[in-house]
Amino acid sequence: MSLNKAPIIGSAFAKDPNINDAPADVLITGAGGRAGSAIAERLAAAGHTVNAQTRAKDGDLSISAFVAPGTKTVIHCAAELPGPKSSAAGIARNNVTATRNLIEAALTAGAERFLFFSAISVYGQVNENMVTEATPITNPDAYGASKLLGEQMLAEVAEQLPSISLRLPAIVGAGDQPNWLSRTVDKLRAGKPVHFINPDNPFNNAVHIDDLADFIINLLGQPLRGAHVINLAGVDTISVGEMVAVLKVELGSSSEVTSEVRPEQPGFTINCSLAREKFGWKPMSMAALLARLAA
């Protein structure tokens, strides 16, 4: 950690707006999660003063949100993820209502920019080999729809609050994450059986938390106008079968690995050219990402 690390000064959210009202360079929600906490630490190490908000300490954003006047950037990582215990009502409350409250608080505070953790899930049922920002949105689930509504709310206030919505694939490298690649690494480490589909499919649907943090730090130094939506992903691909094989060798795993072909689930890759060309997205190669995961 850098010796000139700026302080993480706690919350900027409270039911009483007179509490925890210290301004900061950056306010980040979801700092109690692995990805949010990792990004907060990296921002602080880069010299930014960070207000790190967690639900456990600072309350429910779907009830109220407060952004201290003078806060420059709001990074909204907090969200309810889809899972066995999630519901459409809970996702709407924690992802849509909470985002609306936070946007309104950011506008009131005069924030300069809003970075929103959206998701590739906004596209819903993908019928193309490669996803771009122009790919039609077809029947997204409750989680994908909630992220799409967040993007649309930001577009409606673009003149007052410039924003970038990051359509994220799997985030890896921040500990346990609810995605296929992270679960596969965990199984291989534990020597548990690994079964997967379509081994010949190309794969770039992951970003490493270190690349994501570096990208966010870079964005904070760029001028921003309007509302933008960009895909993030790897810039090269690796087949699913080769990826699992590499991880098995690198991890020295004893797992039994099997696969099958399912033509009805063809998969897709993600085009992140817009993020690269307009905003400087420079992720590590997929080979480097796998090596980092296996280290």
Helices and strands as residue ranges (DSSP letters): E 26-29, H 34-45, E 50-52, H 55-58, E 73-76, H 88-91, I 92-97, H 98-109, E 113-119, G 120-123, E 130-131, H 142-156, E 163-168, E 170-172, H 180-190, E 194-197, E 202-203, E 206-208, H 209-220, E 227-231, E 238-239, H 240-251, E 257-260, E 269-270, H 273-279, H 286-294
